[in-house]
Amino acid sequence: MEQSSRTTAAACSREACGGCEIEEKLICVAIPKDVVDLVVVFVNRFIPFLAGMMTGKFWIGLAA
């Protein structure tokens, strides 16, 4: 089995995911696609939240 050439996250003691017992259960090595997925989900939730807080004039909640 060929190992990937990904660099590891700081908390992971391995240099590649091949043979790791948590492989496919946890993303320990983030690739740009993972970051894009996170940003898309965050933006899709944050913009309506921000708009609702501003429309409802919940300025203390926004400041916190």
C-alpha positions as a Markdown table, in Angstrom:
| # | Residue | x | y | z |
|---|---|---|---|---|
| 1 | Met | 0.0 | 0.0 | 0.0 |
| 2 | Glu | 1.4 | 3.4 | -1.0 |
| 3 | Gln | 1.6 | 6.0 | 1.7 |
| 4 | Ser | 0.6 | 9.5 | 1.0 |
| 5 | Ser | 3.1 | 12.3 | 1.1 |
| 6 | Arg | 1.0 | 14.6 | 3.3 |
| 7 | Thr | 2.5 | 16.4 | 6.2 |
| 8 | Thr | 1.0 | 15.7 | 9.6 |
| 9 | Ala | -0.9 | 17.9 | 12.0 |
| 10 | Ala | 0.9 | 19.0 | 15.2 |
| 11 | Ala | -1.1 | 16.5 | 17.3 |
| 12 | Cys | -0.4 | 13.5 | 15.1 |
| 13 | Ser | 2.8 | 11.5 | 15.7 |
| 14 | Arg | 2.8 | 9.9 | 12.3 |
| 15 | Glu | 4.0 | 11.3 | 9.0 |
| 16 | Ala | 1.4 | 9.5 | 6.9 |
| 17 | Cys | -2.1 | 8.2 | 7.4 |
| 18 | Gly | -1.4 | 4.7 | 6.0 |
| 19 | Gly | -1.8 | 2.0 | 8.7 |
| 20 | Cys | -3.1 | 4.4 | 11.4 |
| 21 | Glu | -5.8 | 2.9 | 13.6 |
| 22 | Ile | -8.0 | 6.1 | 13.2 |
| 23 | Glu | -7.7 | 6.2 | 9.4 |
| 24 | Glu | -11.0 | 7.2 | 7.8 |
| 25 | Lys | -12.5 | 8.0 | 11.2 |
| 26 | Leu | -10.8 | 11.3 | 11.9 |
| 27 | Ile | -9.0 | 13.8 | 9.7 |
| 28 | Cys | -5.6 | 14.3 | 11.2 |
| 29 | Val | -4.0 | 15.6 | 8.1 |
| 30 | Ala | -6.0 | 18.5 | 6.6 |
| 31 | Ile | -5.7 | 19.1 | 2.9 |
| 32 | Pro | -6.9 | 22.3 | 1.1 |
| 33 | Lys | -10.2 | 20.6 | 0.1 |
| 34 | Asp | -11.0 | 20.0 | 3.8 |
| 35 | Val | -10.3 | 23.7 | 4.6 |
| 36 | Val | -12.6 | 24.8 | 1.7 |
| 37 | Asp | -15.4 | 22.5 | 3.0 |
| 38 | Leu | -15.1 | 24.0 | 6.5 |
| 39 | Val | -15.1 | 27.6 | 5.2 |
| 40 | Val | -18.2 | 26.9 | 3.0 |
| 41 | Val | -20.1 | 25.4 | 5.9 |
| 42 | Phe | -19.1 | 28.3 | 8.2 |
| 43 | Val | -20.0 | 31.0 | 5.8 |
| 44 | Asn | -23.4 | 29.4 | 5.0 |
| 45 | Arg | -24.2 | 29.5 | 8.7 |
| 46 | Phe | -22.6 | 32.8 | 9.7 |
| 47 | Ile | -24.1 | 35.1 | 7.1 |
| 48 | Pro | -27.8 | 34.3 | 8.1 |
| 49 | Phe | -26.8 | 34.5 | 11.7 |
| 50 | Leu | -25.2 | 37.9 | 11.3 |
| 51 | Ala | -28.1 | 39.2 | 9.2 |
| 52 | Gly | -30.7 | 38.0 | 11.8 |
| 53 | Met | -28.8 | 39.6 | 14.7 |
| 54 | Met | -28.6 | 42.9 | 12.8 |
| 55 | Thr | -32.2 | 42.8 | 11.7 |
| 56 | Gly | -33.4 | 42.0 | 15.3 |
| 57 | Lys | -31.0 | 44.7 | 16.6 |
| 58 | Phe | -29.3 | 42.4 | 19.1 |
| 59 | Trp | -26.2 | 44.6 | 19.3 |
| 60 | Ile | -25.1 | 43.2 | 22.7 |
| 61 | Gly | -25.1 | 39.7 | 21.3 |
| 62 | Leu | -23.0 | 40.8 | 18.3 |
| 63 | Ala | -20.6 | 42.6 | 20.6 |
| 64 | Ala | -20.1 | 39.5 | 22.7 |
